[in-house]
Amino acid sequence: MAVIYFIIIILFLVLFLWIWNNTKDFEDNLKKIKFIAIGIIALFIITFIIFNISKVGITYSNKEILKQVRRIAVLLCVPINGYLSLPHIAKIISDIKTNSIDDEKSKKRIIILTIIIIIAIIFEIFYLKDFQKGIVESLMNSAK
C-alpha cells in the first residue's frame, strides 16, 4: 500500500510542477498557487462525483472497503485528470494574458480541450466501474 501512496505523491508533484511551469506568465506566485489550489480542489470534487456515478450497481460487503477503494481511486485519478486539464487551461490563460494568441485560436483550444475532457470523463466512469468490480471480485474470491 505504501508503494501506491508513493506513486500518488509523485503524480501530484509532477502535476504541480507542470502547472507551475505553464503559469509562468501569471502576475505573481500567489495567483499561481490560487490557480493550482482551486484547480485541484475542483478536480477532487469532479473525480469524487465520477467515482459515485461509477459505483452505481456495485455492492460492497463492507463500508471500510468502499472507503479504501474510493480513497485510492480518487487519489490516483485526480492527478491523471489534472494532466488532461489544468496545465492546458493554465497555458491558455497565459497565452490570453500575454496576447500571444487571438480570440479565435483560444476559442478553438477551449473547445478541443472541453471535448477531450468530456471523452476522458466518460472513459473514466467505465474504467472506475471495472476497477471497482475487479476489486470486489478479488475480495470475494479471497474470502472463499
VMD Tcl script that draws the C-alpha trace (Angstrom):
set ca {
  {0.00 0.00 0.00}
  {2.92 2.33 0.71}
  {4.07 1.96 -2.90}
  {0.68 3.14 -4.16}
  {0.80 6.23 -1.92}
  {4.38 6.95 -3.04}
  {3.26 6.80 -6.69}
  {0.35 9.13 -5.88}
  {2.74 11.64 -4.29}
  {4.98 11.52 -7.36}
  {1.97 12.02 -9.65}
  {0.88 15.09 -7.66}
  {4.41 16.54 -7.67}
  {4.69 16.19 -11.43}
  {1.24 17.78 -11.84}
  {2.17 20.66 -9.55}
  {5.44 21.32 -11.40}
  {3.78 21.11 -14.81}
  {1.07 23.58 -13.81}
  {3.66 25.87 -12.18}
  {5.66 25.89 -15.41}
  {2.58 26.69 -17.50}
  {1.62 29.59 -15.22}
  {4.92 31.43 -15.65}
  {3.09 34.37 -17.23}
  {0.80 34.85 -14.22}
  {1.47 38.09 -12.34}
  {2.75 36.62 -9.08}
  {3.24 33.37 -7.19}
  {0.07 33.86 -5.13}
  {-2.04 33.75 -8.31}
  {-0.22 30.58 -9.38}
  {-0.88 28.96 -6.00}
  {-4.55 30.01 -6.08}
  {-4.96 28.58 -9.59}
  {-3.34 25.29 -8.58}
  {-5.32 25.01 -5.32}
  {-8.68 25.85 -6.89}
  {-7.97 23.54 -9.83}
  {-7.00 20.57 -7.68}
  {-9.96 21.08 -5.32}
  {-12.30 21.22 -8.33}
  {-10.71 18.03 -9.69}
  {-11.21 16.28 -6.34}
  {-14.90 17.19 -6.41}
  {-15.34 16.15 -10.04}
  {-13.45 12.88 -9.54}
  {-15.48 12.10 -6.41}
  {-18.68 12.62 -8.42}
  {-17.33 10.41 -11.22}
  {-16.49 7.70 -8.68}
  {-20.00 7.86 -7.20}
  {-21.55 7.60 -10.67}
  {-19.35 4.62 -11.49}
  {-20.19 2.73 -8.30}
  {-23.89 2.52 -9.15}
  {-24.83 -1.14 -9.22}
  {-21.75 -2.31 -7.31}
  {-22.34 -3.77 -3.87}
  {-19.60 -3.54 -1.28}
  {-19.71 -6.02 1.57}
  {-18.15 -3.54 3.94}
  {-18.17 0.28 4.27}
  {-14.48 0.26 5.17}
  {-13.59 -1.44 1.88}
  {-15.67 1.14 0.00}
  {-13.83 3.98 1.75}
  {-10.43 2.49 0.97}
  {-11.26 1.83 -2.69}
  {-12.73 5.33 -3.05}
  {-9.64 6.91 -1.46}
  {-7.20 5.09 -3.74}
  {-9.29 5.57 -6.89}
  {-9.84 9.28 -6.30}
  {-6.22 9.93 -5.32}
  {-4.98 8.14 -8.44}
  {-7.47 9.75 -10.82}
  {-7.14 13.37 -9.64}
  {-3.58 13.86 -10.94}
  {-4.40 12.00 -14.14}
  {-7.42 14.25 -14.67}
  {-5.16 17.16 -13.80}
  {-2.68 16.16 -16.53}
  {-5.53 16.31 -19.04}
  {-6.83 19.69 -17.94}
  {-5.00 22.05 -15.58}
  {-1.67 22.61 -17.38}
  {-3.54 23.17 -20.63}
  {-6.01 25.57 -19.03}
  {-3.09 27.44 -17.45}
  {-1.36 27.66 -20.83}
  {-4.49 29.01 -22.49}
  {-4.91 31.62 -19.73}
  {-1.23 32.59 -20.01}
  {-1.47 32.91 -23.79}
  {-4.58 35.08 -23.48}
  {-2.93 37.30 -20.83}
  {0.16 37.83 -22.97}
  {-1.90 38.29 -26.15}
  {0.17 35.61 -27.88}
  {-2.98 34.04 -29.39}
  {-6.08 35.65 -30.83}
  {-9.64 35.07 -29.65}
  {-10.47 32.64 -32.44}
  {-7.49 30.41 -31.69}
  {-8.19 30.48 -27.93}
  {-11.84 29.52 -28.56}
  {-10.70 26.56 -30.68}
  {-8.31 25.43 -27.95}
  {-11.04 25.69 -25.32}
  {-13.49 23.69 -27.46}
  {-10.90 20.98 -28.17}
  {-9.94 20.80 -24.50}
  {-13.60 20.56 -23.47}
  {-14.19 17.69 -25.90}
  {-11.11 15.87 -24.62}
  {-12.23 16.31 -21.01}
  {-15.75 15.02 -21.77}
  {-14.34 11.95 -23.52}
  {-11.94 11.37 -20.61}
  {-14.79 11.61 -18.08}
  {-16.85 9.04 -19.99}
  {-13.85 6.72 -20.25}
  {-13.09 7.23 -16.54}
  {-16.62 6.30 -15.48}
  {-16.36 2.97 -17.28}
  {-12.79 2.39 -16.11}
  {-13.66 3.06 -12.46}
  {-16.67 0.76 -12.72}
  {-14.44 -2.07 -13.99}
  {-11.80 -1.19 -11.38}
  {-14.34 -1.48 -8.58}
  {-15.86 -4.69 -9.95}
  {-12.40 -6.21 -10.13}
  {-11.64 -5.32 -6.52}
  {-14.98 -6.66 -5.30}
  {-14.48 -9.91 -7.23}
  {-10.94 -10.21 -5.90}
  {-12.13 -9.74 -2.35}
  {-14.94 -12.24 -2.81}
  {-12.52 -14.84 -4.23}
  {-10.02 -14.31 -1.41}
  {-12.81 -14.71 1.18}
  {-13.69 -18.19 -0.18}
}
mol new
graphics top color blue
foreach p $ca { graphics top sphere $p radius 0.5 }
foreach p [lrange $ca 0 end-1] q [lrange $ca 1 end] { graphics top cylinder $p $q radius 0.2 }
display resetview
